[in-house]
Amino acid sequence: MSAEGSRPPERSAPSKTPVFTTREVVRLVGLTASRVRRCVHAGFLRPTRGPRRRFEYSLRDVLVLRTTRGLLAARVSPRRIATLVASLDRFLGEGRDVTSVRLSFDRHRIVVSDGKRRWQPDSGQLLLDLEPPRPQSRVLALDPDAEATAAARKAYAFLTRGLGLERRSIGAARAAYASALRADPSCVPAHINLGRLLHESGDHAGAEEHYRAALGIDPHAATAAFNLAILAEDRRQPKLAIDRYRQVLAIDPNLADAHRALARLLTELGKLDAAHQHMRLYRRLMQRGPSSR
């Protein structure tokens, strides 16, 4: 039997999506090869077999590992994570899976966040989060369209590389996102992620340039609009931030964090009636639970 186990099926046809070796996955995600293989044996990674029966991982495998890396670092067992991944994939429904949420380990409990709300997957209990918002990221759909251009696929590969590098080297991640944009200047997620890294480093002008570029390409990019609102807050421009959060809600009226931020800013400006209205909407969205989309 191969040292890498026998779970994955034999590869029967060339892959149309990016393929990664175990060594490349280790480099991208920052886990040991043995930890990656334990995740395969637990069942939530599903690589195929390539030449010499070596594992070949899909982009989804890489993103699943990135999503669950914090739990693995907290010594949550791969088998428990496999059960969680399977249940979340079923719970989130068609078009979404575990890679569309964020998983963390907080005070001996697993917490799931989808950008609008946080909850415990074991009990379904919602968790209130009253911390100031932080810039959000965005990734591409897991499987690029078969008709995607060569430039878009090259950008996609650089975007994936950037995601894997963020915890190891912010500079290298920024360079990867910049390479994605050189390959395809219309890559909205690369603009958003590069803008976020610039934002967090204090380069507000550079961040705004990329957020605006993302919105120019996709006027419905709620993540870019939300990050622009946070940028206005960071620049101590509360009235501009209010206008921008309202623009976010024009794109996505159900974005709970935008209602919460508006309630806080309007309270600070003494506009209590409007603040209470947004807080009521925020609470209503939280009460609807994580399944409301």
Secondary structure, DSSP 8 states (H G I E B T S, - for coil): --TT-S-S-B--S--SS-EE-HHHHHHHH---HHHHHHHHHHTS---EE-GGG-EEEEHHHHHHHHHHHHHHHTT--HHHHHHHHHHHHHHH-TT--GGGSEEEEETTEEEEE-SS-EE-TTT--EE---S----------SS--TT--HHHHHHHHHHHHHHHHTTT-HHHHHHHHHHHHHH-TT-HHHHHHHHHHHHHTT-HHHHHHHHHHHHHH-TT-HHHHHHHHHHHHHTT-HHHHHHHHHHHHHH-TT-HHHHHHHHHHHHHTT-HHHHHHHHHHHHHHHHT-TT--
